[in-house]
Amino acid sequence: MRQIAYTRGQALPAILEQRIAILDGAMGTMLQRFRLTEADYRGERFKDHPKDLRNNGDLLSLTKPEVVRDIHEAYLAAGVDIIETNTFGATRIAQDDYGLGELALEMNRESARLARAAADKFSTTDKPRFVAGALGPTPRTASISPDVNDPGARNVDFEQLRQSYYEQVQGLTEGGADLLLVETIFDTLNAKAALFAIDEYFEHSGERLPVIISGTVTDASGRILSGQTVTAFWYSVRHARPLAVGLNCALGAALMRPYIQELARVAPDTFISCYPNAGLPNPMSETGFDETPEVTARLLREFAAEGLVNIVGGCCGTTPDHIAAIREAVQPLAARGLKREYFYKEAA
């Protein structure tokens, strides 16, 4: 066995052993507050682009970087340890829908640079801030047919996903990310392509960053969209030896509890992350969800008190107010301990 030499994010394992780390909240929810127009998304550079670009939030790292920077800084001011890059949909596969696939590398690099500058601005010796390069699931799934009349049909394959993710990892790493976060996984085969691309890039570049893997349970069945239980999902990705594994997105904290409990039980030697959305849809609320900052914070405090988590934050519908409340709620509590000392090793 040989020790993996991480080139960035080296301080994270020790921090996670000592206390619960705080991840930021939703980017999309915050972007909605700016009420940006089609012209804002286009900027001068894309004013003549033939396709609509509104709601392509990843593009704003190029056309409205000050907006993305302000959101990062709002979360950092709320006390987070880790901010995610604005790259959830910044793969070539996803950007091809907007006719911007060729910009994927630039988009990821610039998004990481924005986050890096914000994190460095708020970092101190006692509280370093980290940048997580966000890799979303893409709008296509390698395991499920897009045609109900043809179960064997696919609109993407493993190799296309691998190439797209490799490009994304390159941009995020070159832009200054400290770790990589493969998140909102609804298809484990997509995630495997991302993990393959990550390892491939590490081998080619000589750099090795910590990796967090986060799946999403889509409904009360307790399964991800491609059909796996939480336990099966973990056994499918554990070969990647992630720094942490967790769940995010589709459910609010109230409904996520049994699945985090299951994950904590089957992955005793790995740190656990949890960043739920802000509850059930509620058109009457400001964020469109029903869990207030106080409710989300109380629920995640219960997770922490039960010894389930090492990293907590927020997903869809959450804001800096949610994150500040979560930080205040879990700060006095100890992080989930590992059942045995965890070394980051790989076979020689």
DOLUMLUM-370396 format. One record per residue (C-alpha): residue number from 0; residue in one letter; z, y, x. Coordinates in pm, 1 decimal. Layout:
N
@pos->NUM	code->a	z->Z	y->Y	x->X
...
***
This chain:
348
@pos->0	code->m	z->0.0	y->0.0	x->0.0
@pos->1	code->r	z->-69.3	y->352.3	x->119.3
@pos->2	code->q	z->88.0	y->674.3	x->-1.5
@pos->3	code->i	z->-136.4	y->911.1	x->-192.6
@pos->4	code->a	z->-148.5	y->1250.7	x->-21.6
@pos->5	code->y	z->-155.7	y->1512.1	x->-295.3
@pos->6	code->t	z->-307.4	y->1837.7	x->-181.5
@pos->7	code->r	z->-169.2	y->2045.7	x->-472.1
@pos->8	code->g	z->102.3	y->2021.2	x->-731.3
@pos->9	code->q	z->330.0	y->1844.2	x->-482.9
@pos->10	code->a	z->640.4	y->2006.6	x->-631.5
@pos->11	code->l	z->582.9	y->1876.3	x->-983.6
@pos->12	code->p	z->736.2	y->1527.0	x->-956.0
@pos->13	code->a	z->1063.7	y->1666.3	x->-820.9
@pos->14	code->i	z->1075.6	y->1930.1	x->-1094.5
@pos->15	code->l	z->1016.6	y->1670.7	x->-1366.2
@pos->16	code->e	z->1300.6	y->1458.8	x->-1229.8
@pos->17	code->q	z->1538.7	y->1754.8	x->-1251.8
@pos->18	code->r	z->1450.4	y->1926.1	x->-1578.1
@pos->19	code->i	z->1211.4	y->1947.5	x->-1869.5
@pos->20	code->a	z->898.1	y->2145.1	x->-1780.3
@pos->21	code->i	z->735.6	y->2377.8	x->-2032.6
@pos->22	code->l	z->362.9	y->2366.8	x->-2104.9
@pos->23	code->d	z->184.1	y->2652.5	x->-2280.6
@pos->24	code->g	z->61.1	y->2662.8	x->-2641.4
@pos->25	code->a	z->-272.4	y->2693.3	x->-2815.9
@pos->26	code->m	z->-558.4	y->2897.2	x->-2673.0
@pos->27	code->g	z->-768.7	y->2891.4	x->-2991.1
@pos->28	code->t	z->-487.4	y->3019.6	x->-3211.7
@pos->29	code->m	z->-439.5	y->3315.3	x->-2982.2
@pos->30	code->l	z->-811.6	y->3388.5	x->-2958.6
@pos->31	code->q	z->-826.5	y->3417.4	x->-3337.6
@pos->32	code->r	z->-583.2	y->3708.0	x->-3319.5
@pos->33	code->f	z->-839.0	y->3914.5	x->-3129.1
@pos->34	code->r	z->-1090.7	y->3889.0	x->-3417.0
@pos->35	code->l	z->-1378.8	y->3869.4	x->-3173.0
@pos->36	code->t	z->-1735.0	y->3918.1	x->-3297.0
@pos->37	code->e	z->-2057.5	y->3744.4	x->-3203.5
@pos->38	code->a	z->-2130.0	y->4039.0	x->-2974.2
@pos->39	code->d	z->-1795.4	y->3989.6	x->-2798.1
@pos->40	code->y	z->-1875.6	y->3627.9	x->-2726.8
@pos->41	code->r	z->-2225.3	y->3712.1	x->-2601.8
@pos->42	code->g	z->-2139.5	y->4006.5	x->-2382.1
@pos->43	code->e	z->-2422.8	y->4171.5	x->-2198.3
@pos->44	code->r	z->-2515.4	y->3856.6	x->-2012.5
@pos->45	code->f	z->-2597.0	y->3649.9	x->-2322.6
@pos->46	code->k	z->-2704.2	y->3920.0	x->-2566.0
@pos->47	code->d	z->-3046.6	y->3759.4	x->-2609.8
@pos->48	code->h	z->-2933.2	y->3397.0	x->-2613.7
@pos->49	code->p	z->-3120.8	y->3209.4	x->-2892.8
@pos->50	code->k	z->-2817.3	y->3024.4	x->-3036.0
@pos->51	code->d	z->-2502.0	y->3151.1	x->-3206.2
@pos->52	code->l	z->-2213.5	y->3166.3	x->-2959.4
@pos->53	code->r	z->-1921.4	y->3277.0	x->-3174.2
@pos->54	code->n	z->-1625.9	y->3036.1	x->-3152.7
@pos->55	code->n	z->-1738.2	y->2906.3	x->-2814.4
@pos->56	code->g	z->-1399.4	y->2995.9	x->-2672.7
@pos->57	code->d	z->-1470.4	y->2852.9	x->-2328.8
@pos->58	code->l	z->-1752.2	y->3105.8	x->-2282.9
@pos->59	code->l	z->-1500.5	y->3390.9	x->-2302.5
@pos->60	code->s	z->-1388.6	y->3311.4	x->-1948.1
@pos->61	code->l	z->-1727.3	y->3458.0	x->-1848.8
@pos->62	code->t	z->-1781.3	y->3726.3	x->-2112.6
@pos->63	code->k	z->-1425.8	y->3839.7	x->-2200.1
@pos->64	code->p	z->-1209.9	y->3729.7	x->-1906.7
@pos->65	code->e	z->-951.9	y->3998.0	x->-1985.1
@pos->66	code->v	z->-878.9	y->3830.9	x->-2320.0
@pos->67	code->v	z->-824.1	y->3491.8	x->-2159.5
@pos->68	code->r	z->-608.4	y->3650.9	x->-1889.0
@pos->69	code->d	z->-391.7	y->3827.0	x->-2148.6
@pos->70	code->i	z->-330.2	y->3497.7	x->-2331.3
@pos->71	code->h	z->-232.5	y->3321.8	x->-2009.4
@pos->72	code->e	z->5.9	y->3603.0	x->-1923.8
@pos->73	code->a	z->161.0	y->3599.9	x->-2271.1
@pos->74	code->y	z->250.5	y->3233.2	x->-2227.9
@pos->75	code->l	z->375.3	y->3289.5	x->-1874.4
@pos->76	code->a	z->595.3	y->3572.3	x->-1999.2
@pos->77	code->a	z->733.4	y->3328.2	x->-2258.0
@pos->78	code->g	z->859.5	y->3116.0	x->-1968.9
@pos->79	code->v	z->613.0	y->2830.7	x->-1923.8
@pos->80	code->d	z->589.7	y->2627.8	x->-1605.9
@pos->81	code->i	z->232.0	y->2510.9	x->-1664.0
@pos->82	code->i	z->-67.0	y->2691.0	x->-1815.2
@pos->83	code->e	z->-387.9	y->2516.1	x->-1915.6
@pos->84	code->t	z->-729.8	y->2644.8	x->-1821.4
@pos->85	code->n	z->-958.1	y->2767.6	x->-2099.0
@pos->86	code->t	z->-1185.8	y->2466.0	x->-2060.5
@pos->87	code->f	z->-1115.9	y->2230.3	x->-2350.6
@pos->88	code->g	z->-1486.7	y->2226.6	x->-2441.7
@pos->89	code->a	z->-1632.3	y->2325.2	x->-2105.8
@pos->90	code->t	z->-1819.1	y->2002.8	x->-2032.6
@pos->91	code->r	z->-2195.9	y->2000.7	x->-2004.1
@pos->92	code->i	z->-2205.2	y->1766.3	x->-2306.5
@pos->93	code->a	z->-2011.5	y->2007.8	x->-2526.1
@pos->94	code->q	z->-2185.7	y->2320.7	x->-2399.2
@pos->95	code->d	z->-2528.7	y->2169.2	x->-2461.3
@pos->96	code->d	z->-2458.1	y->2227.1	x->-2831.4
@pos->97	code->y	z->-2473.0	y->2599.6	x->-2753.0
@pos->98	code->g	z->-2763.1	y->2572.4	x->-2510.4
@pos->99	code->l	z->-2528.7	y->2653.3	x->-2219.9
@pos->100	code->g	z->-2485.4	y->2315.8	x->-2053.0
@pos->101	code->e	z->-2609.3	y->2442.0	x->-1718.8
@pos->102	code->l	z->-2313.4	y->2683.2	x->-1704.0
@pos->103	code->a	z->-2046.2	y->2412.5	x->-1718.8
@pos->104	code->l	z->-1963.9	y->2419.2	x->-1347.5
@pos->105	code->e	z->-1937.8	y->2798.7	x->-1339.4
@pos->106	code->m	z->-1737.5	y->2806.3	x->-1662.2
@pos->107	code->n	z->-1476.6	y->2565.6	x->-1526.5
@pos->108	code->r	z->-1455.9	y->2733.6	x->-1188.8
@pos->109	code->e	z->-1406.0	y->3079.7	x->-1338.1
@pos->110	code->s	z->-1158.1	y->2957.9	x->-1598.4
@pos->111	code->a	z->-948.4	y->2797.7	x->-1326.5
@pos->112	code->r	z->-962.3	y->3116.4	x->-1120.0
@pos->113	code->l	z->-838.2	y->3321.2	x->-1416.2
@pos->114	code->a	z->-548.4	y->3084.8	x->-1472.7
@pos->115	code->r	z->-473.6	y->3067.7	x->-1101.1
@pos->116	code->a	z->-448.5	y->3447.0	x->-1073.3
@pos->117	code->a	z->-218.3	y->3465.4	x->-1375.8
@pos->118	code->a	z->4.7	y->3183.1	x->-1249.4
@pos->119	code->d	z->31.1	y->3338.0	x->-904.9
@pos->120	code->k	z->125.0	y->3673.0	x->-1058.6
@pos->121	code->f	z->425.1	y->3517.5	x->-1235.6
@pos->122	code->s	z->528.5	y->3261.4	x->-972.8
@pos->123	code->t	z->851.6	y->3301.3	x->-779.6
@pos->124	code->t	z->1022.0	y->3088.6	x->-517.4
@pos->125	code->d	z->1266.9	y->2960.7	x->-778.4
@pos->126	code->k	z->1008.9	y->2914.9	x->-1052.0
@pos->127	code->p	z->660.9	y->2823.2	x->-934.6
@pos->128	code->r	z->390.9	y->2825.7	x->-1203.4
@pos->129	code->f	z->121.4	y->2560.2	x->-1214.5
@pos->130	code->v	z->-236.0	y->2549.0	x->-1343.7
@pos->131	code->a	z->-347.8	y->2241.8	x->-1537.0
@pos->132	code->g	z->-722.4	y->2194.5	x->-1545.5
@pos->133	code->a	z->-790.1	y->2093.7	x->-1907.0
@pos->134	code->l	z->-1044.8	y->1819.9	x->-1979.6
@pos->135	code->g	z->-1108.4	y->1784.8	x->-2352.7
@pos->136	code->p	z->-1257.0	y->1480.7	x->-2526.2
@pos->137	code->t	z->-1610.6	y->1623.5	x->-2582.9
@pos->138	code->p	z->-1760.1	y->1630.7	x->-2935.9
@pos->139	code->r	z->-1914.0	y->1285.2	x->-2885.6
@pos->140	code->t	z->-1751.8	y->942.8	x->-2879.9
@pos->141	code->a	z->-1863.0	y->644.8	x->-2676.2
@pos->142	code->s	z->-1686.0	y->389.9	x->-2898.3
@pos->143	code->i	z->-1777.8	y->495.4	x->-3250.9
@pos->144	code->s	z->-2116.1	y->516.8	x->-3420.2
@pos->145	code->p	z->-2218.1	y->860.0	x->-3554.2
@pos->146	code->d	z->-2421.5	y->676.9	x->-3822.2
@pos->147	code->v	z->-2229.3	y->485.7	x->-4090.7
@pos->148	code->n	z->-2542.0	y->280.3	x->-4157.5
@pos->149	code->d	z->-2578.8	y->168.6	x->-3795.3
@pos->150	code->p	z->-2251.0	y->53.1	x->-3634.3
@pos->151	code->g	z->-2424.1	y->-0.8	x->-3300.4
@pos->152	code->a	z->-2560.1	y->352.3	x->-3270.5
@pos->153	code->r	z->-2419.7	y->584.3	x->-3002.9
@pos->154	code->n	z->-2497.0	y->945.8	x->-2915.5
@pos->155	code->v	z->-2343.9	y->932.3	x->-2565.9
@pos->156	code->d	z->-2286.2	y->667.4	x->-2300.0
@pos->157	code->f	z->-2032.7	y->615.6	x->-2023.3
@pos->158	code->e	z->-2260.9	y->743.3	x->-1749.0
@pos->159	code->q	z->-2334.6	y->1069.2	x->-1931.0
@pos->160	code->l	z->-1963.6	y->1122.5	x->-1982.7
@pos->161	code->r	z->-1886.0	y->1040.5	x->-1619.5
@pos->162	code->q	z->-2139.5	y->1291.1	x->-1490.3
@pos->163	code->s	z->-2019.9	y->1560.4	x->-1727.3
@pos->164	code->y	z->-1655.1	y->1509.5	x->-1637.7
@pos->165	code->y	z->-1728.3	y->1495.3	x->-1265.1
@pos->166	code->e	z->-1887.4	y->1839.8	x->-1288.0
@pos->167	code->q	z->-1587.9	y->1968.6	x->-1481.1
@pos->168	code->v	z->-1338.5	y->1829.7	x->-1231.1
@pos->169	code->q	z->-1534.3	y->1987.8	x->-947.2
@pos->170	code->g	z->-1524.1	y->2330.5	x->-1109.4
@pos->171	code->l	z->-1156.0	y->2310.2	x->-1198.1
@pos->172	code->t	z->-1056.6	y->2197.6	x->-850.8
@pos->173	code->e	z->-1270.4	y->2457.7	x->-675.6
@pos->174	code->g	z->-1121.8	y->2724.8	x->-902.5
@pos->175	code->g	z->-765.7	y->2644.4	x->-801.4
@pos->176	code->a	z->-614.5	y->2399.3	x->-1051.6
@pos->177	code->d	z->-293.2	y->2227.8	x->-936.8
@pos->178	code->l	z->-327.9	y->1926.0	x->-1164.1
@pos->179	code->l	z->-569.3	y->1779.4	x->-1416.1
@pos->180	code->l	z->-490.2	y->1718.7	x->-1783.2
@pos->181	code->v	z->-708.8	y->1472.5	x->-1972.0
@pos->182	code->e	z->-606.0	y->1567.4	x->-2323.4
@pos->183	code->t	z->-652.3	y->1511.0	x->-2696.0
@pos->184	code->i	z->-790.5	y->1165.1	x->-2631.5
@pos->185	code->f	z->-925.7	y->1013.2	x->-2952.1
@pos->186	code->d	z->-1152.8	y->762.0	x->-2777.8
@pos->187	code->t	z->-1010.3	y->570.9	x->-2483.4
@pos->188	code->l	z->-1358.3	y->494.5	x->-2348.9
@pos->189	code->n	z->-1422.8	y->868.7	x->-2316.5
@pos->190	code->a	z->-1091.2	y->898.6	x->-2134.9
@pos->191	code->k	z->-1182.8	y->614.4	x->-1900.8
@pos->192	code->a	z->-1502.1	y->800.0	x->-1810.1
@pos->193	code->a	z->-1293.7	y->1108.3	x->-1731.3
@pos->194	code->l	z->-1048.2	y->909.1	x->-1521.0
@pos->195	code->f	z->-1334.5	y->738.1	x->-1335.3
@pos->196	code->a	z->-1492.6	y->1077.5	x->-1262.6
@pos->197	code->i	z->-1160.6	y->1218.8	x->-1145.1
@pos->198	code->d	z->-1102.9	y->936.1	x->-901.4
@pos->199	code->e	z->-1463.1	y->958.8	x->-783.0
@pos->200	code->y	z->-1425.8	y->1330.0	x->-714.7
@pos->201	code->f	z->-1099.7	y->1274.0	x->-529.8
@pos->202	code->e	z->-1267.4	y->1019.2	x->-306.3
@pos->203	code->h	z->-1561.9	y->1248.4	x->-233.9
@pos->204	code->s	z->-1363.8	y->1568.5	x->-180.3
@pos->205	code->g	z->-1057.6	y->1436.4	x->-0.8
@pos->206	code->e	z->-839.5	y->1627.1	x->-247.4
@pos->207	code->r	z->-604.3	y->1450.5	x->-485.4
@pos->208	code->l	z->-428.7	y->1625.5	x->-770.4
@pos->209	code->p	z->-165.4	y->1488.4	x->-1009.6
@pos->210	code->v	z->-313.7	y->1375.0	x->-1342.6
@pos->211	code->i	z->-160.4	y->1388.9	x->-1690.2
@pos->212	code->i	z->-311.4	y->1179.8	x->-1970.4
@pos->213	code->s	z->-251.5	y->1281.4	x->-2332.0
@pos->214	code->g	z->-377.0	y->1093.6	x->-2636.2
@pos->215	code->t	z->-378.9	y->1198.5	x->-2998.8
@pos->216	code->v	z->-263.5	y->990.4	x->-3295.4
@pos->217	code->t	z->-486.1	y->1101.5	x->-3578.4
@pos->218	code->d	z->-297.0	y->982.6	x->-3887.9
@pos->219	code->a	z->-5.3	y->782.0	x->-4022.2
@pos->220	code->s	z->-163.0	y->456.1	x->-3904.4
@pos->221	code->g	z->-20.7	y->530.7	x->-3559.5
@pos->222	code->r	z->-356.7	y->480.2	x->-3392.0
@pos->223	code->i	z->-601.1	y->699.4	x->-3205.9
@pos->224	code->l	z->-941.7	y->742.2	x->-3370.0
@pos->225	code->s	z->-1105.0	y->459.1	x->-3176.9
@pos->226	code->g	z->-845.6	y->218.5	x->-3315.8
@pos->227	code->q	z->-580.2	y->165.6	x->-3049.6
@pos->228	code->t	z->-207.3	y->179.9	x->-3105.6
@pos->229	code->v	z->-4.2	y->396.8	x->-2870.1
@pos->230	code->t	z->97.5	y->88.2	x->-2674.2
@pos->231	code->a	z->-260.3	y->-34.8	x->-2638.6
@pos->232	code->f	z->-371.0	y->312.9	x->-2535.4
@pos->233	code->w	z->-114.2	y->322.9	x->-2255.0
@pos->234	code->y	z->-208.5	y->-19.7	x->-2123.6
@pos->235	code->s	z->-573.3	y->92.3	x->-2118.8
@pos->236	code->v	z->-509.8	y->394.5	x->-1896.1
@pos->237	code->r	z->-203.4	y->303.4	x->-1688.8
@pos->238	code->h	z->-426.8	y->188.6	x->-1399.9
@pos->239	code->a	z->-486.5	y->559.1	x->-1326.3
@pos->240	code->r	z->-117.9	y->593.8	x->-1227.8
@pos->241	code->p	z->-78.6	y->931.2	x->-1396.1
@pos->242	code->l	z->202.5	y->1171.0	x->-1319.6
@pos->243	code->a	z->272.3	y->1172.6	x->-1694.0
@pos->244	code->v	z->138.0	y->1023.8	x->-2014.4
@pos->245	code->g	z->187.9	y->1173.9	x->-2356.8
@pos->246	code->l	z->62.7	y->1275.2	x->-2696.7
@pos->247	code->n	z->-64.3	y->1602.2	x->-2833.8
@pos->248	code->c	z->-249.8	y->1774.2	x->-3114.1
@pos->249	code->a	z->-317.6	y->1601.1	x->-3445.9
@pos->250	code->l	z->40.1	y->1573.3	x->-3572.5
@pos->251	code->g	z->327.4	y->1816.9	x->-3587.7
@pos->252	code->a	z->651.5	y->1730.3	x->-3412.7
@pos->253	code->a	z->809.7	y->1590.9	x->-3729.3
@pos->254	code->l	z->541.5	y->1322.0	x->-3764.6
@pos->255	code->m	z->498.1	y->1258.3	x->-3392.4
@pos->256	code->r	z->850.2	y->1128.2	x->-3324.1
@pos->257	code->p	z->792.6	y->750.7	x->-3375.1
@pos->258	code->y	z->485.9	y->753.8	x->-3151.4
@pos->259	code->i	z->662.4	y->939.7	x->-2870.3
@pos->260	code->q	z->947.4	y->691.0	x->-2904.7
@pos->261	code->e	z->698.2	y->405.6	x->-2872.4
@pos->262	code->l	z->531.7	y->560.2	x->-2568.1
@pos->263	code->a	z->865.2	y->625.5	x->-2397.2
@pos->264	code->r	z->958.4	y->261.3	x->-2455.0
@pos->265	code->v	z->638.1	y->106.0	x->-2316.5
@pos->266	code->a	z->599.5	y->346.9	x->-2021.5
@pos->267	code->p	z->948.7	y->352.1	x->-1868.6
@pos->268	code->d	z->834.4	y->439.4	x->-1517.0
@pos->269	code->t	z->611.7	y->733.4	x->-1602.4
@pos->270	code->f	z->699.1	y->1087.4	x->-1708.9
@pos->271	code->i	z->634.1	y->1163.6	x->-2076.7
@pos->272	code->s	z->465.8	y->1475.1	x->-2217.9
@pos->273	code->c	z->461.4	y->1594.5	x->-2577.7
@pos->274	code->y	z->289.1	y->1899.5	x->-2718.2
@pos->275	code->p	z->246.1	y->1874.7	x->-3094.9
@pos->276	code->n	z->63.2	y->2112.3	x->-3321.8
@pos->277	code->a	z->254.0	y->2347.8	x->-3548.8
@pos->278	code->g	z->282.3	y->2108.0	x->-3840.3
@pos->279	code->l	z->80.2	y->2053.2	x->-4155.4
@pos->280	code->p	z->-196.3	y->2288.7	x->-4273.3
@pos->281	code->n	z->-57.9	y->2591.5	x->-4455.9
@pos->282	code->p	z->-309.8	y->2865.0	x->-4543.8
@pos->283	code->m	z->-27.4	y->3103.4	x->-4628.8
@pos->284	code->s	z->113.1	y->3111.3	x->-4275.0
@pos->285	code->e	z->-10.0	y->3331.6	x->-3991.5
@pos->286	code->t	z->-113.7	y->3035.5	x->-3776.4
@pos->287	code->g	z->-239.8	y->2815.2	x->-4060.3
@pos->288	code->f	z->38.2	y->2558.6	x->-4002.4
@pos->289	code->d	z->380.2	y->2511.5	x->-4156.5
@pos->290	code->e	z->613.7	y->2464.4	x->-3860.3
@pos->291	code->t	z->769.2	y->2793.0	x->-3750.8
@pos->292	code->p	z->874.9	y->2843.6	x->-3389.5
@pos->293	code->e	z->1232.1	y->2760.6	x->-3491.1
@pos->294	code->v	z->1135.6	y->2433.9	x->-3660.5
@pos->295	code->t	z->914.5	y->2316.1	x->-3374.2
@pos->296	code->a	z->1183.0	y->2406.8	x->-3120.8
@pos->297	code->r	z->1454.0	y->2222.6	x->-3315.4
@pos->298	code->l	z->1242.5	y->1908.0	x->-3338.5
@pos->299	code->l	z->1151.2	y->1907.6	x->-2970.2
@pos->300	code->r	z->1515.7	y->1967.1	x->-2883.4
@pos->301	code->e	z->1591.6	y->1645.7	x->-3073.6
@pos->302	code->f	z->1325.1	y->1466.0	x->-2867.6
@pos->303	code->a	z->1486.7	y->1594.7	x->-2549.8
@pos->304	code->a	z->1838.1	y->1506.7	x->-2664.1
@pos->305	code->e	z->1715.6	y->1153.3	x->-2733.2
@pos->306	code->g	z->1589.2	y->1130.3	x->-2375.6
@pos->307	code->l	z->1221.1	y->1097.9	x->-2466.7
@pos->308	code->v	z->1040.7	y->1374.7	x->-2278.8
@pos->309	code->n	z->981.1	y->1544.2	x->-1944.6
@pos->310	code->i	z->714.7	y->1798.0	x->-2047.2
@pos->311	code->v	z->699.5	y->1982.2	x->-2380.3
@pos->312	code->g	z->473.9	y->2252.8	x->-2518.2
@pos->313	code->g	z->250.8	y->2328.3	x->-2813.3
@pos->314	code->c	z->-97.4	y->2254.7	x->-2941.4
@pos->315	code->c	z->-297.2	y->2391.1	x->-3237.8
@pos->316	code->g	z->-121.4	y->2669.2	x->-3426.3
@pos->317	code->t	z->143.2	y->2734.6	x->-3163.3
@pos->318	code->t	z->193.3	y->3076.4	x->-3004.2
@pos->319	code->p	z->404.9	y->3234.2	x->-2729.1
@pos->320	code->d	z->680.0	y->3267.0	x->-2992.2
@pos->321	code->h	z->677.2	y->2888.8	x->-3037.8
@pos->322	code->i	z->685.2	y->2832.8	x->-2662.7
@pos->323	code->a	z->970.3	y->3078.2	x->-2603.7
@pos->324	code->a	z->1172.7	y->2908.2	x->-2876.9
@pos->325	code->i	z->1096.7	y->2562.8	x->-2734.0
@pos->326	code->r	z->1198.9	y->2671.7	x->-2384.6
@pos->327	code->e	z->1526.2	y->2814.3	x->-2511.3
@pos->328	code->a	z->1598.3	y->2499.8	x->-2713.4
@pos->329	code->v	z->1537.2	y->2239.2	x->-2441.9
@pos->330	code->q	z->1649.9	y->2433.2	x->-2136.1
@pos->331	code->p	z->2012.6	y->2311.0	x->-2146.2
@pos->332	code->l	z->1908.8	y->1945.8	x->-2181.1
@pos->333	code->a	z->1829.0	y->1692.8	x->-1912.6
@pos->334	code->a	z->1481.7	y->1551.6	x->-1866.9
@pos->335	code->r	z->1406.8	y->1190.5	x->-1952.1
@pos->336	code->g	z->1501.5	y->973.6	x->-1658.3
@pos->337	code->l	z->1274.7	y->705.1	x->-1520.0
@pos->338	code->k	z->1387.4	y->344.9	x->-1533.1
@pos->339	code->r	z->1300.4	y->295.3	x->-1167.8
@pos->340	code->e	z->1197.3	y->521.9	x->-885.2
@pos->341	code->y	z->830.2	y->604.6	x->-927.9
@pos->342	code->f	z->610.5	y->619.3	x->-619.7
@pos->343	code->y	z->256.0	y->748.6	x->-633.4
@pos->344	code->k	z->74.4	y->468.4	x->-456.4
@pos->345	code->e	z->-255.7	y->292.2	x->-471.8
@pos->346	code->a	z->-386.9	y->-23.8	x->-317.5
@pos->347	code->a	z->-516.6	y->9.4	x->34.1
***
